[in-house]
């Protein structure tokens, strides 16, 4: 995701410096003539804006506050804006934003004396990241959001301001919760339909012309061969890994528990995707739940 987002920033004319713990990724950038840095702190020292795209909350906390992290230099920061596009829990986004806001800018930026953080997770996956058609869900200062909008639109086609700090992260985990439940419902219905003698192609046409139509049926169908461009037709390679869906469902379940919200479908979906990962399918696209959970055809 991050590699493709950086490519689009470069295409838009932005000067970038990058860091990644994966040396092969850094070599790719270096071979392209892009400046690479050995630590997040070095990126911060060379940048006015920093964008992070990381797998989990613990990774984000480490990149911001760990040894040689973005805030390693103490209370004085060069970047006026820090944007986190990772999918993490709202509580972590809010804590980090509060920490960032206590720092002071080395040089005043317009109306800002203190650096600002936006939580801006994305939807659309790897294909949208490559095509520059991501959707950004943004939480934090609305003024900072407006200032950052040209950056977002160099990597995506839609930006939605979601309100206060942490709301972008909240929107993302709610979106992925709905996506998981939708995929499970479509997969279960298609499996049942096939067992009752209805071809998947036919039932998909019914869904997409009726009230069952959704992204999981008309754009990301889980049945192999129904949609050539979907991961299901590539043996579920690529796309959005099942382990990432399980992670996001865990974030949703934890957030619901924190506020005392009863979310039975969240718990059921998390149980299904956790089992899918334990059964060895964590790297396959999350739509493989059709093949491995509902159809009983556990192809490797």
PyMOL commands that set and color helices and strands:
alter all, ss='L'
color gray80, all
select helices_A, chain A and resi 2-11+23-31+40-45+57-65+90-101+125-131+142-155+167-195+200-208+215-218+231-234+242-259+264-281+286-294
alter helices_A, ss='H'
color red, helices_A
select strands_A, chain A and resi 17-18+35-36+49-52+76-77+81-84+104-105+116-123+134-139+156-163
alter strands_A, ss='S'
color yellow, strands_A
deselect
rebuild
show_as cartoon
